Amino acid sequence: MLRIHFTAEDLLDIRFADGPAPLVELELAVAMLQRHDAQRAFTRHRRSRAASAATARSLAPLTQLVPPTGTGPFFLDPLSSDLEDGLELVRSAGNGFVRSELDRICRNGLPVTPLMRSLAGEDRQAWHHLEFSMRTAHAALVESDWTQLCSGFAADLAWRGHVQREHGLRGMLAGLYPGSRWDGSTLEIAVDRQLEVRLEGGGVLLLPSAQWSGEPLCGPLPDGSLLLLYPALTPLACLAEDAPAPGADPDEPLAALLGRTRSAVLRLALIEPTTGQLAQQLGISAATASEHARALRRAGLLATVRTGRSVRHSCTQLGHRLLTASRPLTAVPAVR
């Protein structure tokens, strides 16, 4: 359980980042390549890019520093809106900070490598090699998806604003990750690790990532606030869909928010289909339909009820309001 203890001052200083951070997204991309919970098609897409000799060489030092959990050293992923500014912050990291962060990731299970020793020893060649690796990996894994990452970020902010209007700030924060809840002024986020974070008036900066599928991550920022990174509502795999799903209009706002397939799932939920009927109507597998329904359910848009051997999906009140706000409701295909 991740328990974040808020003061009244902290609750008055909850804000979102201005946009995705290039080096944060790079670290997450490196972690995602090592994870097993990424959507298969998206993982194959990323791994095909990483298969080139140059990219593979660039990833080798980064995978020594970034585990699948995404909890790499803080000096590697400064919060910046520009790649060059971010790399300058990496180059200017103090040696004491670098050493303490390398100690931390090794205590958490990463093996000590010659690269780590060289970085800690301020070896100039090692730092040049690290920067070259970061540039090459960024070009292969982040730059090509940057438009979708920005779209996912903007869509998540729009959705969180809608949730906050409906359920207030506490409801919005509890909805960032499934299973989260408030205990007084403490936000409890349902993760596997045990961590207590006590805020002292610095506030919280929220950063959604469309490519991250792991547990929320947090860490201190130089201004004294806490960075809380969490998976965006619509994953990059959905934003990168090439073909529109049947029944979905690629120009509608709802498709931009949820992705075309999930937009179609939500509209079909108006007639309370089963998982099999969703799959049949949208031309997708039952497993994929179930995954989309689960994501919408976690966002509070869908309710699922078992009836005999099947389950039926219906819109929640929030789902209905989102559909109404996006555009006037249109006819929905009949389910057979």
Secondary structure by P-SEA (a helix, b strand, c coil): cbbbbbcaaaaacccccccccaaaaaaaaaaaaacccccaaaaaaaaaaaccaaaaaaaaaaaaccccccccccccccccccaaaaaaaaaaccaaaaaaaaaaaaaacccccaaaaaaaaccaaaaaaaaaaaaaaaacccccaaaaaaaaaaaaaaaaaaaaaaccaaaaaaaccccccccccbbbccccbbbbbbbccbbbbbbbbccccccbbbbbccccbbbbbbbccccccccccccccccccccccccccccaaaaaaaaaccccccaaaaaaaacccaaaaaaaaaaaaaaccbbbbbcccbbbbbbcaaaaaaaaaacccccccccc
